[in-house]
Every structure is written in structure tokens, then in C-alpha cells.
Amino acid sequence: MVELILSSLRYWVTDLHVDGFRFDLATTLARTSHMVTTWAPVLSAMTADPVLSQVKLIAEPWDIGIGGYQAGNFPGPWAEWNDVFRGTVRDTWRSISSLSELGARMTGSADRFAHNGRRPYHSINYITAHDGFTLADLVSYNDKHNEANGEDNRDGSDDNRSWNGGVEGPTDDPQVLANRRARQRSLLATLLLSAGTPMILAGDEAGRTQQGNNNVYCQDNELSWTHWDQQDTSLIEWTKLLLQIRDRYPVLRPQVHPSPEDLHWFSEDASVLTSEQWNDPNVRVVQAMFEGDPSVLLCLNTGPETVAMTFPVPARVVLASEDVTLAGDDPAAGVKVPGYSMAVAEVLPDE
């Protein structure tokens, strides 16, 4: 059976020229007759295979059996879906979760991947996937709405960590719409500017909705289709800008996990975060400076009110999810960041 699996995968690589595989419920491959081990014969064989070890191997690192949750435990070449990144970032932009947890996720989840020679890019960062809410629905619904699936809304996950911004579902309320717009942009920014490999659910960059249904596998109709004539063009443009920023600044896509000397964390007044602030779930503002050439400052305001941020070093804003204004007379000294938004600044060289 192991040889059948490997031969099939080699065929896809050598003859059909795919560049990798993502294994659904990959822990199933790690099951032997009595236990779960991520060094099971088929996984070890893929890791050692001269063809398969050279392509992308991505695990959904869990299944529904006993001991099935194996996130962080797959062998070195394997990348894994990082569900803790998903949950933390969702919580962050609904004003839940501590900065310490967010910091761990934004810097490559070393607590999960800094072993067996693994790198930040082994963390497949994502916020939404084919199962669950789309990004637009994540900011528009508090609860799933799966009635159309015919199971009395019992199917699909109840742990969505979503927030509707004040109204459930479609609305014309300008304040609610502004809230949702800001959080969609900030969620995408956190995903694309964090260390690791970002994964975007197709359509999230264009505002695709499933009308609150988080389990549309059974819906081959307008509920699950992509409506090309209803795309959010401004969100598409925002996503393009984020990808350009990620490409422009190598420090945002590190090849090794950052050391304490590589990054620094500040409060809005440019003071170094204390341990109390770092672990206080009520602290909603942070500035993260990533040392590089050039260095980059990420300014996150995950609370509802506009906050004036004093830069810890002279910097210039290169991108902001919402309109920012100067915090003072000096454009390099800081900015006022609206609620539920973030700004990216390039640290200016010493004169």
C-alpha cells in the first residue's frame, strides 16, 4: 500500500508536473494498528523519497479519531495548516485575545514549528478555508445559518469566532458597514504580513459571501457559486497592495524564526511593552518593529477607538487599511490609527 501511494504521487509530479500536495485529514496517514505516529511508514517514505521530498507536502494535521490532533508534530519537510493562527487572528479583530498570543502567530508560530529544522514557512497561515465562513461572512454573522442544508442548522461548526459588527447579516447601516470593511482589510493584512506561508480562500479577496452558511458542500447553486459581477473591487485592490508590501520587505517573510534581537514591541506611546501589557487581554494596541534592511513597523489598533501612535523611531507610512492622519507636526513621528485598522511604516535610515 505504501508503494502504491508513493507511485501514484510520483506520477503526479513527474508526468503531470504538480508542485506539491495537500493531504486532507493527514493524521489518517499517521495511524498504525495501535497508535498515531507522524513517523508512520508512508510519511517517512514520502520524506525520504528523492522525488516527493523535493515538492510541497502540506498536512491538515488532524482527523476525527482518538489522538487525531497532531498539529506541529509532522516531520521536517512537511508544512501544516496552522489552526491556532486562524483562531488567534479571528479573536484579535473582534477585540479578544492577548498581544502575546498574537505576537507568537505573527512571527511564525515558533512554539509549533521551531524544531526538527522547521522554518516559519512550514506554518500555513490562514483565516478561512473551504469549510466554515468566508471572510465577508466572518465579519457579518455571529452565528451560522445553515437552514438550507436540511439538517435544522445542526451541521457545520459552532466555533466560528465571528462578529457581525452590530447587525446580523445584510444591512444598510453605514457604521456597521464601515466596521466590517475595516476588519476585513485588517484580517487580510494580518494574514499577508505575518511570517509563514499565507493561504487565502478563493473569493475572500473579493468579498464573496455564502449568506452565513458555513457548510456549503451540499449546495451547488447560487449560495456557493462565485458571482463575478458582484466583486468588491476595493478589497481586491487592497489585497494587491498587501502582496506588494509583502514582496517589497523581506523582513516580513523571514526564512528563520526571529530572535528577540530581530523584533521589538511597543505601546502606542512608543514605550516598550511591559509583561503586564503583553498578557493583558484588554490591551488592544501594539506596534511591532521588525529589524531588517529596511526595518518595518506594523501598527495595529484592534480596538474601536482612534488611537494616536508615537513611532519609536522615525518612520514613514507606506500603507494603511483606513485613512490615517498625522499625530503631530513631524510626519515621521507617528500617526492616528482608526479603530479596527492597521498601518505599515518603513523605518527611516539614520542620518
C-alpha positions in Angstrom: 0.0 0.0 0.0 2.8 2.4 0.8 4.4 1.7 -2.6 1.0 2.2 -4.3 0.6 5.7 -2.7 4.2 6.7 -3.5 4.0 5.6 -7.1 0.7 7.5 -7.6 2.2 10.7 -6.1 5.4 10.3 -8.2 3.3 10.1 -11.3 1.5 13.3 -10.5 4.9 15.0 -10.0 6.9 13.6 -12.9 4.2 13.2 -15.6 1.6 15.9 -14.6 4.1 18.4 -13.2 2.2 19.3 -10.0 4.4 21.1 -7.5 3.0 19.6 -4.3 0.2 18.0 -2.3 -2.1 19.0 0.5 -3.4 16.0 2.4 -6.9 16.2 3.9 -7.1 14.8 7.4 -3.5 13.8 7.1 -3.3 12.2 10.5 -5.1 9.3 9.0 -1.8 8.5 7.2 -0.1 8.5 10.5 -2.2 5.8 12.0 -0.6 2.3 12.6 -2.5 -0.6 14.0 -2.2 0.6 17.6 -1.1 4.3 17.7 -0.7 7.6 15.9 2.8 8.5 14.9 3.9 11.2 12.5 6.9 8.9 11.6 4.5 6.3 10.2 5.8 4.3 7.2 4.0 6.2 4.5 5.0 9.6 5.9 8.6 8.6 6.4 8.7 7.2 2.9 7.5 10.4 1.4 10.1 12.4 3.4 12.9 10.1 2.2 11.7 9.8 -1.4 14.0 11.6 -3.9 11.1 12.9 -5.9 8.4 13.6 -3.3 10.8 15.2 -0.8 11.5 17.9 -3.3 7.9 19.1 -3.7 5.5 20.7 -1.3 3.9 18.4 1.3 1.2 20.1 3.3 -0.8 18.4 6.1 -4.2 19.2 7.5 -2.7 17.9 10.8 -5.8 16.3 12.3 -8.5 13.7 11.8 -11.6 12.8 13.9 -10.1 9.7 15.6 -8.6 9.3 19.0 -5.3 11.2 19.2 -6.0 12.8 15.8 -4.9 16.3 16.6 -1.2 16.3 15.6 -0.6 20.0 14.8 3.1 20.8 14.9 4.2 17.2 15.0 4.7 16.3 11.4 8.3 15.6 10.2 10.6 18.3 9.0 9.8 18.8 5.3 6.1 18.9 6.0 4.2 22.2 6.2 0.9 22.2 8.2 -2.3 24.2 8.4 -2.0 26.4 11.4 -5.4 26.4 13.1 -4.1 28.4 16.1 -3.2 31.2 13.7 -6.7 31.1 12.4 -8.4 31.3 15.8 -6.0 33.9 17.3 -6.3 36.3 14.4 -10.1 35.9 14.3 -10.2 36.7 18.0 -7.8 39.6 17.7 -10.1 41.6 15.3 -13.1 41.1 17.5 -11.2 42.5 20.4 -10.5 39.2 22.1 -7.0 37.5 22.6 -3.8 38.9 24.2 -1.0 40.5 22.4 1.4 37.7 23.4 -0.7 35.2 21.5 -1.0 37.5 18.5 2.8 38.1 18.6 3.5 34.4 18.5 1.3 33.9 15.5 2.6 36.9 13.5 6.2 35.8 13.9 5.9 32.2 12.5 4.5 30.2 15.5 7.9 29.2 16.8 6.1 27.3 19.6 4.8 24.9 17.0 7.4 24.9 14.2 10.9 25.8 15.6 12.0 22.2 15.8 13.2 19.4 13.5 14.8 22.0 11.3 11.5 23.6 10.5 11.1 27.2 9.4 8.4 29.9 9.6 7.2 28.9 6.1 6.2 25.5 7.4 3.3 27.3 9.1 0.4 27.6 6.6 -1.3 30.7 8.0 -5.0 31.0 7.2 -8.1 32.7 8.5 -10.8 31.0 6.4 -10.8 27.8 4.3 -13.3 25.7 2.2 -15.0 24.6 5.5 -16.6 27.4 7.5 -17.4 31.1 7.0 -16.0 33.2 4.1 -14.1 36.3 5.2 -17.1 38.5 4.4 -19.4 36.3 6.5 -16.9 36.2 9.3 -17.5 39.9 9.8 -21.2 39.8 9.1 -22.7 37.0 11.1 -22.5 36.0 14.8 -24.0 32.6 14.1 -24.1 30.1 11.3 -27.2 30.0 9.1 -27.3 26.5 7.6 -31.0 26.0 7.4 -30.9 25.5 3.6 -28.8 22.3 4.2 -31.8 20.5 5.6 -30.4 19.5 9.0 -32.2 22.1 11.1 -29.0 24.2 11.3 -27.2 21.4 13.3 -24.5 20.8 10.8 -21.3 22.9 10.5 -19.1 24.3 13.2 -20.5 26.4 16.1 -17.0 27.7 16.9 -16.8 30.5 14.3 -15.2 33.2 16.4 -17.0 35.7 14.2 -18.6 39.1 14.9 -21.3 40.8 12.8 -20.4 44.4 13.8 -23.8 45.1 15.3 -26.3 43.6 12.8 -26.8 40.0 11.8 -26.4 39.6 8.0 -27.1 42.2 5.3 -27.6 45.8 6.4 -27.5 49.4 5.1 -26.2 50.8 8.4 -23.2 52.9 7.4 -21.4 52.4 10.8 -21.8 48.6 10.7 -20.6 48.5 7.1 -17.6 50.7 7.9 -16.8 48.3 10.8 -17.0 45.3 8.6 -14.9 46.9 5.9 -12.1 47.8 8.3 -12.0 44.4 9.9 -11.9 42.5 6.5 -8.9 44.7 5.4 -7.2 44.2 8.8 -7.7 40.4 8.7 -6.2 40.2 5.3 -3.3 42.5 6.3 -2.5 40.3 9.4 -2.6 37.2 7.2 -0.4 38.6 4.4 2.1 40.5 6.6 2.8 37.7 9.1 5.7 35.3 9.0 4.7 32.0 7.4 3.0 30.9 4.2 -0.3 32.7 3.7 -3.3 30.9 2.3 -6.3 32.9 1.1 -9.7 31.3 0.5 -10.7 32.0 -3.1 -13.1 34.8 -3.2 -12.2 36.3 0.2 -10.2 39.0 -1.7 -13.4 40.0 -3.5 -15.9 39.9 -0.6 -17.6 36.6 -1.6 -20.5 35.6 0.8 -22.3 32.4 1.5 -25.1 34.2 3.3 -23.9 32.9 6.7 -23.8 29.2 5.7 -20.6 27.7 7.0 -21.1 24.2 5.4 -22.0 24.6 1.8 -20.5 21.3 0.5 -24.1 20.2 -0.4 -25.0 23.5 -2.1 -24.2 23.5 -5.8 -26.2 26.7 -6.5 -26.0 30.4 -6.1 -25.3 30.1 -2.4 -21.8 28.6 -3.1 -21.0 29.9 -6.5 -18.7 32.8 -7.2 -20.6 35.8 -8.6 -18.1 37.5 -10.8 -20.4 40.5 -11.3 -20.6 41.2 -7.5 -17.0 41.5 -6.6 -15.7 44.1 -4.1 -13.1 45.8 -6.3 -11.7 47.9 -3.5 -10.9 44.8 -1.5 -9.2 43.3 -4.5 -7.1 46.4 -4.8 -6.3 46.3 -1.1 -5.1 42.7 -1.4 -2.9 43.6 -4.3 -1.3 46.3 -2.2 -0.7 43.9 0.7 1.0 41.5 -1.7 3.2 44.2 -3.0 4.2 45.2 0.6 5.0 41.6 1.4 7.2 41.3 -1.7 8.9 44.7 -1.1 10.0 43.9 2.5 11.9 40.6 3.0 11.8 41.1 6.8 8.1 40.2 6.6 8.8 36.8 5.2 11.8 35.5 7.2 13.5 32.2 6.4 14.3 31.5 10.1 12.3 32.2 13.2 13.0 35.8 14.5 15.2 36.1 17.6 14.5 38.7 20.3 17.0 41.0 18.7 15.1 40.9 15.4 11.8 42.4 16.6 10.6 44.8 19.2 7.1 45.5 20.6 5.9 48.9 21.7 2.7 50.5 23.0 1.1 53.5 21.4 3.3 56.0 23.3 6.5 54.3 21.9 7.4 52.7 25.3 8.4 49.1 25.3 5.5 46.8 26.2 5.6 45.5 29.8 4.9 41.9 30.6 1.6 43.0 32.1 0.6 44.8 28.9 1.8 41.9 26.8 -0.5 39.4 28.6 -3.4 41.8 29.3 -6.4 40.8 27.1 -7.7 44.4 27.4 -4.6 45.9 25.7 -5.7 46.4 22.1 -2.9 48.5 20.6 0.6 47.4 19.6 3.5 48.5 17.4 5.7 45.7 16.1 9.1 46.6 14.7 10.8 44.0 12.5 14.6 44.7 12.2 15.8 44.4 8.6 17.0 46.3 5.6 14.9 48.3 5.8 13.1 47.7 9.1 9.3 47.7 9.1 6.9 48.9 11.7 3.4 47.4 11.9 0.9 49.5 13.9 -2.2 47.6 15.0 -5.3 49.1 16.6 -7.6 46.2 17.4 -10.0 48.3 19.5 -12.9 50.5 18.5 -11.5 54.0 19.1 -8.9 56.0 17.1 -5.5 55.9 18.8 -2.6 58.3 18.3 0.6 56.2 17.9 4.0 57.7 18.5 6.6 55.9 16.4 9.5 54.5 18.5 11.9 55.6 15.7 11.4 57.9 12.7 9.3 56.2 10.0 7.0 56.9 7.1 3.7 55.2 6.5 3.6 53.2 3.3 0.2 51.6 3.6 -2.8 51.9 5.9 -6.1 49.9 5.9 -8.1 53.1 6.8 -7.2 56.7 6.4 -4.6 57.8 8.9 -3.7 61.3 10.0 -0.5 62.7 11.4 -0.3 62.5 15.2 1.8 65.7 15.2 3.7 68.2 13.1 6.5 65.8 12.2 5.3 63.2 9.6 7.9 60.8 10.8 6.8 60.9 14.4 3.6 59.0 14.4 0.0 58.7 13.1 -3.6 58.4 14.4 -4.8 55.0 13.6 -8.6 54.4 13.4 -10.3 51.6 15.2 -10.0 48.0 13.9 -7.3 49.1 11.4 -3.6 49.0 11.0 -0.8 50.9 9.3 2.6 49.8 7.8 5.6 52.1 8.1 9.1 51.9 6.8 11.7 52.8 9.3 13.8 55.7 8.0 17.6 55.3 7.9 19.8 57.1 10.5 21.0 60.4 9.2 
